[in-house]
Amino acid sequence: MTIKLHCFGESGNAYKAALALELSGLAWEPVFVDFFGGEGRSPEFRAKNIMGEVPLLEDGDIRLTQSGVIQQYITDKSGKFGGAPEDKYEVLRWVLWDNHKMSSQAGMTRFLMNFLPEDKRPQEVIGFMQGRLKGAYATLESHLEGRDYIVGSGLTNADISNCGYLFYPEPFGFVRADWPNIDRWLANIENTPGFKYPYDLMPGSPADRA
């Protein structure tokens, strides 16, 4: 049975789930959600996901939302990205850190800087968020000193979660070259067989709405 992932290309959280699926080898297909057109607020979508968010994974009778939960489901189903048994909680720690410190702030900042009309972009908020993100980048940069991956010796959900927004081309204050350890780590992920960038993996991009 083919897993369905309801997603759209601009969503970094959906990208985490899509990349995990793609690299896991599980059979899956993307289902485009016209999020900018309001589909997430529609009664039909809310009937499947009361949170009105993407990603939404459907696997037979199973429906799951929230990228971290979906990543764990993919791990349980495929046996991949969980790390060594003794690393279970360290992987979870970095997934939760990302959700709170990295992705939530990167997603908001990227949206404010790129997907709002220019005259409605709150520059003070953007500056504040970029400052918060700089602290997150510094934490990750320091942790990656001498490491190829965030936890253990191979790709885990910690990496897939934390890289989610860092592969997007739109500016939001992250300059990859400024963070050499992060840059090296991202290159390791890019060199993983089967890796794809967000707009190559999921339907929907800013160009489609231009």
C-alpha positions as CSV (number, residue, x, y, z in Angstrom):
1,M,0.0,0.0,0.0
2,T,1.3,3.4,-1.0
3,I,1.6,6.0,1.8
4,K,0.0,9.4,0.9
5,L,1.6,12.6,2.2
6,H,-0.5,15.7,2.0
7,C,2.0,18.5,1.5
8,F,3.1,21.5,-0.5
9,G,6.5,22.5,-1.6
10,E,6.9,25.6,0.4
11,S,6.4,23.9,3.7
12,G,9.6,23.0,5.6
13,N,7.7,20.8,8.0
14,A,6.2,18.9,5.1
15,Y,9.7,18.6,3.7
16,K,11.0,16.8,6.8
17,A,8.3,14.1,6.3
18,A,8.8,13.9,2.5
19,L,12.5,13.6,2.8
20,A,12.3,10.9,5.4
21,L,9.8,9.0,3.2
22,E,12.0,9.4,0.1
23,L,15.2,8.2,1.9
24,S,13.4,5.4,3.7
25,G,12.6,3.5,0.5
26,L,8.9,3.2,1.5
27,A,6.4,3.5,-1.3
28,W,4.8,7.0,-1.1
29,E,3.2,9.7,-3.1
30,P,2.7,13.4,-2.5
31,V,-0.8,14.9,-2.5
32,F,-0.8,18.6,-3.1
33,V,-2.5,20.8,-0.6
34,D,-3.4,24.3,-1.8
35,F,-2.5,25.8,1.5
36,F,-2.1,29.4,0.2
37,G,-5.5,29.0,-1.4
38,G,-7.1,28.2,2.0
39,E,-7.4,24.4,1.6
40,G,-6.1,23.8,5.1
41,R,-9.1,25.7,6.4
42,S,-11.6,23.8,4.3
43,P,-14.2,21.5,6.0
44,E,-12.9,18.6,3.9
45,F,-9.4,19.0,5.0
46,R,-10.3,19.7,8.6
47,A,-12.3,16.5,8.7
48,K,-9.0,14.7,8.1
49,N,-6.9,16.9,10.3
50,I,-8.6,19.1,12.9
51,M,-5.3,21.1,13.2
52,G,-5.6,22.2,9.6
53,E,-1.9,21.8,9.0
54,V,0.5,20.0,6.7
55,P,2.0,17.5,6.6
56,L,-0.7,14.9,6.9
57,L,0.2,11.3,6.4
58,E,-2.3,8.6,5.4
59,D,-1.3,5.0,5.4
60,G,-4.4,2.9,5.1
61,D,-6.6,3.7,8.1
62,I,-3.7,5.5,9.9
63,R,-3.7,9.3,9.8
64,L,-0.9,11.2,11.4
65,T,0.1,14.9,11.6
66,Q,3.0,16.8,13.0
67,S,6.3,16.2,11.3
68,G,8.1,14.7,14.3
69,V,5.4,12.1,14.8
70,I,5.4,11.3,11.1
71,Q,9.2,10.9,11.1
72,Q,8.9,8.5,14.0
73,Y,6.2,6.5,12.2
74,I,8.5,6.2,9.2
75,T,11.3,5.0,11.5
76,D,9.1,2.4,13.1
77,K,7.9,1.2,9.7
78,S,11.2,1.2,7.9
79,G,13.7,0.7,10.6
80,K,15.7,3.7,9.5
81,F,16.7,7.1,11.0
82,G,16.2,6.0,14.6
83,G,19.9,5.8,15.4
84,A,21.5,3.2,17.8
85,P,19.1,2.0,20.6
86,E,21.1,4.0,23.1
87,D,20.7,7.2,21.1
88,K,16.9,7.1,21.1
89,Y,16.4,9.9,23.5
90,E,19.2,12.0,22.1
91,V,17.6,11.9,18.6
92,L,14.3,12.9,20.2
93,R,15.9,15.7,22.1
94,W,17.3,17.2,18.9
95,V,14.0,16.8,17.0
96,L,12.1,18.6,19.8
97,W,14.9,21.3,19.9
98,D,14.5,21.8,16.2
99,N,10.7,22.1,16.4
100,H,11.0,24.8,19.1
101,K,14.2,26.6,18.4
102,M,14.9,26.2,14.7
103,S,12.0,25.3,12.5
104,S,9.3,27.3,14.2
105,Q,11.3,30.5,14.0
106,A,12.8,29.8,10.5
107,G,9.4,29.1,9.1
108,M,7.9,32.3,10.5
109,T,10.8,34.4,9.4
110,R,10.9,33.0,5.9
111,F,7.1,33.5,5.6
112,L,7.3,37.1,6.7
113,M,10.2,37.9,4.4
114,N,9.0,36.1,1.3
115,F,5.3,35.3,1.3
116,L,3.8,38.6,2.6
117,P,3.4,41.7,0.4
118,E,6.5,43.8,0.8
119,D,4.6,46.7,2.4
120,K,3.2,44.3,5.1
121,R,6.5,42.8,6.2
122,P,7.1,43.7,9.9
123,Q,10.8,44.6,9.9
124,E,11.1,44.8,13.7
125,V,9.7,41.3,14.1
126,I,11.9,40.0,11.3
127,G,15.0,41.5,12.9
128,F,14.0,40.0,16.3
129,M,13.4,36.6,14.8
130,Q,16.7,36.6,12.9
131,G,18.5,37.3,16.2
132,R,16.8,34.3,17.8
133,L,17.7,32.2,14.8
134,K,21.3,33.3,15.0
135,G,21.5,31.8,18.5
136,A,20.0,28.6,17.2
137,Y,22.6,28.4,14.3
138,A,25.4,29.0,16.9
139,T,24.1,26.1,19.0
140,L,24.0,23.7,16.1
141,E,27.3,25.0,14.7
142,S,29.0,24.3,18.1
143,H,27.4,20.9,18.4
144,L,28.6,19.8,15.0
145,E,32.2,20.5,15.6
146,G,34.0,17.3,14.8
147,R,30.7,15.5,14.0
148,D,29.4,14.4,10.6
149,Y,25.8,14.0,12.0
150,I,23.9,15.4,14.9
151,V,23.6,12.1,16.7
152,G,25.8,9.1,16.2
153,S,27.6,8.1,13.0
154,G,24.8,8.2,10.5
155,L,21.7,10.0,9.3
156,T,18.8,10.2,11.9
157,N,15.6,12.0,12.4
158,A,17.6,14.6,14.3
159,D,19.3,15.6,11.0
160,I,16.2,15.3,8.8
161,S,14.3,17.6,11.2
162,N,17.0,20.2,11.7
163,C,17.8,20.5,8.0
164,G,14.2,21.0,7.0
165,Y,14.3,24.8,6.4
166,L,18.0,25.2,5.7
167,F,17.7,23.8,2.1
168,Y,15.2,26.4,0.9
169,P,16.5,29.1,-1.5
170,E,14.4,32.0,-0.2
171,P,16.3,34.4,2.1
172,F,15.5,34.4,5.8
173,G,18.8,35.3,7.4
174,F,20.7,32.0,7.0
175,V,23.8,32.2,5.0
176,R,25.3,28.7,4.8
177,A,28.8,29.8,4.1
178,D,28.9,31.7,7.5
179,W,28.5,28.4,9.4
180,P,31.2,26.0,8.2
181,N,30.2,23.0,10.4
182,I,26.6,23.4,9.4
183,D,27.7,23.7,5.8
184,R,29.7,20.5,6.0
185,W,26.8,18.7,7.7
186,L,24.3,19.8,5.1
187,A,26.7,18.5,2.4
188,N,26.7,15.1,4.1
189,I,22.9,15.1,3.9
190,E,23.0,16.2,0.2
191,N,25.3,13.3,-0.6
192,T,22.9,10.8,0.9
193,P,21.7,8.5,-2.0
194,G,18.2,9.5,-3.0
195,F,18.4,13.0,-1.5
196,K,16.2,15.7,-3.1
197,Y,15.6,19.4,-2.5
198,P,12.2,20.6,-1.4
199,Y,10.8,21.8,-4.7
200,D,12.1,18.7,-6.4
201,L,10.3,16.4,-3.9
202,M,6.9,18.0,-3.4
203,P,4.4,19.8,-5.6
204,G,3.9,23.5,-5.3
205,S,6.5,26.4,-5.3
206,P,6.5,30.2,-5.3
207,A,6.9,30.1,-9.1
208,D,3.6,28.3,-9.4
209,R,1.9,31.2,-7.7
210,A,3.8,34.0,-9.4
